[in-house]
């Protein structure tokens, strides 16, 4: 039986990393074999591309093409084999992030992103996408409080992240059957309860 493909989306600072670890733990407690991965990255080549994408200035279309190149490799080497084995894949970001960041944030046309999506994914979509939604003020405050050097996306102005957030929410409305929007401004305990409900529903 094919495994399920679950993705987590949201602004940097929305708490995805914390919630991803909790989600993976809950799925494993439910007896599911889980592969945890991330984008951009997930493969040796993808991680090299991630380093370039987070650090090197580049043309918008180059950025989008590299994102989807890393994604194609990720699908081939990690995601599709895992799903075919019956494993569940939990991924920190996927194509919705491209529509949010390169589309909403940077202004690349939805038509171009759609072409890349269809070419690279060949009809594959996540079974479930959890969008951790939080105000840009809270998200940026959390990122700055981490006390580390910010990558080139994290260095963008608040207006950029407002556009990213709006694009995420629009994507969620357009794909309501796949998305679950979670208020990431709530307490950790409240979100954990919501994650438990989600896991019980999908398992």
C-alpha positions as CSV (number, residue, x, y, z in Angstrom):
1,X,0.0,0.0,0.0
2,X,1.3,3.4,-0.9
3,X,2.4,5.6,1.9
4,X,1.0,9.1,2.6
5,X,2.8,12.4,1.7
6,X,2.4,15.2,4.3
7,X,4.0,18.6,3.9
8,X,4.4,21.5,6.4
9,X,4.4,25.0,5.2
10,X,4.6,28.5,6.6
11,X,6.8,31.5,7.1
12,X,10.2,31.2,8.8
13,X,9.4,31.7,12.4
14,X,6.1,29.9,12.2
15,X,7.4,27.0,14.3
16,X,7.5,24.4,11.5
17,X,10.6,22.7,12.8
18,X,9.2,22.2,16.3
19,X,5.8,21.0,15.0
20,X,7.4,18.7,12.4
21,X,9.3,16.9,15.1
22,X,6.1,16.5,17.1
23,X,4.1,15.3,14.0
24,X,6.8,12.7,13.1
25,X,6.8,11.4,16.7
26,X,3.0,11.1,16.7
27,X,3.0,9.2,13.4
28,X,5.6,6.8,14.6
29,X,3.7,6.2,17.9
30,X,0.8,5.3,15.6
31,X,3.0,2.7,14.0
32,X,3.7,4.4,10.7
33,X,7.2,4.2,9.1
34,X,8.1,7.8,8.6
35,X,10.8,9.4,6.3
36,X,11.5,13.0,7.5
37,X,12.9,15.3,4.9
38,X,13.1,19.0,3.8
39,X,13.2,21.4,0.8
40,X,15.2,22.7,-0.7
41,X,17.5,19.8,0.1
42,X,16.7,16.2,1.1
43,X,19.4,14.7,-1.1
44,X,23.2,15.3,-1.4
45,X,22.7,17.3,-4.6
46,X,19.6,19.1,-3.1
47,X,21.6,20.2,-0.1
48,X,24.3,21.7,-2.3
49,X,21.6,23.6,-4.2
50,X,20.1,24.7,-0.9
51,X,23.4,26.2,0.1
52,X,23.4,28.2,-3.1
53,X,19.8,29.2,-2.9
54,X,20.1,30.5,0.7
55,X,23.3,32.4,0.2
56,X,23.9,33.5,-3.4
57,X,22.1,36.4,-5.1
58,X,20.5,35.2,-8.4
59,X,17.9,36.0,-11.0
60,X,14.4,35.2,-9.9
61,X,13.9,32.6,-12.7
62,X,17.2,31.0,-11.8
63,X,16.0,30.7,-8.2
64,X,12.8,29.0,-9.3
65,X,14.5,26.7,-11.6
66,X,17.0,25.6,-9.0
67,X,14.2,25.1,-6.5
68,X,12.5,22.7,-8.9
69,X,15.7,21.0,-9.9
70,X,16.3,20.2,-6.3
71,X,12.7,19.0,-6.1
72,X,13.0,16.7,-9.1
73,X,16.1,15.1,-7.5
74,X,14.3,14.9,-4.2
75,X,11.2,13.2,-5.7
76,X,13.4,10.7,-7.6
77,X,15.8,9.8,-4.8
78,X,13.7,10.1,-1.6
79,X,10.0,10.9,-1.8
80,X,8.7,8.5,-4.6
81,X,10.7,5.5,-3.4
82,X,9.6,6.0,0.1
83,X,5.9,6.2,-0.8
84,X,6.2,3.1,-3.0
85,X,7.7,1.2,-0.1
86,X,4.6,2.2,2.0
87,X,6.5,4.7,4.1
88,X,4.9,8.0,5.1
89,X,6.9,11.1,4.0
90,X,6.8,14.2,6.1
91,X,8.5,17.1,4.3
92,X,9.4,20.6,5.6
93,X,8.2,22.6,2.6
94,X,7.3,21.5,-1.0
95,X,5.8,23.2,-4.0
96,X,3.4,25.4,-2.1
97,X,6.5,27.2,-0.9
98,X,7.5,28.0,-4.4
99,X,4.1,29.5,-5.1
100,X,4.4,31.5,-1.9
101,X,8.0,32.7,-2.0
102,X,9.0,32.9,-5.7
103,X,5.4,33.6,-6.7
104,X,3.8,35.8,-4.0
105,X,7.0,37.1,-2.5
106,X,9.1,37.7,-5.6
107,X,6.4,38.1,-8.3
108,X,7.1,35.2,-10.6
109,X,4.0,34.4,-12.6
110,X,1.7,31.6,-11.5
111,X,1.7,30.3,-15.0
112,X,5.4,29.7,-15.1
113,X,5.3,28.0,-11.7
114,X,2.4,25.9,-12.8
115,X,4.5,24.7,-15.8
116,X,7.4,23.7,-13.6
117,X,5.0,22.0,-11.1
118,X,3.4,19.9,-13.8
119,X,6.7,19.0,-15.4
120,X,8.6,18.1,-12.3
121,X,5.8,16.4,-10.2
122,X,3.8,14.7,-13.0
123,X,0.6,15.0,-11.1
124,X,1.9,14.2,-7.6
125,X,0.5,16.4,-4.8
126,X,0.8,15.9,-1.0
127,X,-2.0,14.0,0.6
128,X,-2.1,16.6,3.4
129,X,-0.5,20.0,3.8
130,X,-0.3,21.7,7.2
131,X,0.0,25.5,6.9
132,X,1.3,27.1,10.1
133,X,0.0,30.6,9.9
134,X,1.3,33.4,12.0
135,X,1.5,37.2,11.7
136,X,4.7,38.5,10.0
137,X,5.5,40.5,13.1
138,X,5.6,37.4,15.3
139,X,7.4,35.3,12.6
140,X,10.1,37.9,12.1
141,X,10.5,38.5,15.8
142,X,11.1,34.7,16.3
143,X,13.6,34.5,13.5
144,X,15.6,37.5,14.9
145,X,15.6,36.1,18.4
146,X,17.4,32.9,17.2
147,X,20.7,34.8,17.3
148,X,22.2,33.4,14.1
149,X,23.1,34.8,10.8
150,X,20.1,35.2,8.6
151,X,19.9,33.7,5.1
152,X,19.0,35.8,2.1
153,X,15.3,35.0,2.3
154,X,15.2,35.8,6.0
155,X,16.8,39.2,5.3
156,X,13.9,40.3,3.2
157,X,11.7,43.2,4.4
158,X,8.3,42.7,6.1
159,X,6.4,43.6,2.9
160,X,8.0,40.6,1.2
161,X,6.7,38.3,4.0
162,X,3.3,39.9,3.9
163,X,3.1,38.9,0.2
164,X,4.3,35.4,1.0
165,X,1.8,34.9,3.7
166,X,-1.1,36.1,1.5
167,X,0.0,33.7,-1.3
168,X,0.1,30.8,1.2
169,X,-3.4,31.6,2.4
170,X,-4.7,32.0,-1.2
171,X,-3.2,28.6,-2.0
172,X,-4.9,27.1,1.0
173,X,-8.3,28.5,0.0
174,X,-7.8,27.2,-3.6
175,X,-6.8,23.7,-2.3
176,X,-9.1,23.5,0.7
177,X,-9.4,19.7,0.6
178,X,-5.6,19.2,1.0
179,X,-4.8,22.1,3.4
180,X,-5.2,22.4,7.1
181,X,-4.4,25.9,8.3
182,X,-3.1,26.0,11.9
183,X,-2.9,29.2,14.0
184,X,0.8,29.1,14.9
185,X,0.3,32.0,17.3
186,X,-1.5,29.7,19.8
187,X,0.3,27.9,22.6
188,X,2.4,24.9,22.0
189,X,0.1,22.7,24.0
190,X,-2.9,23.8,21.9
191,X,-1.1,23.1,18.7
192,X,0.0,19.7,20.0
193,X,-3.7,18.8,20.7
194,X,-4.5,19.9,17.1
195,X,-1.7,17.7,15.7
196,X,-3.0,14.8,17.7
197,X,-6.4,15.2,16.2
198,X,-5.0,15.4,12.7
199,X,-2.9,12.3,13.2
200,X,-5.9,10.4,14.5
201,X,-7.8,11.5,11.5
202,X,-5.3,10.4,8.9
203,X,-4.2,7.2,10.6
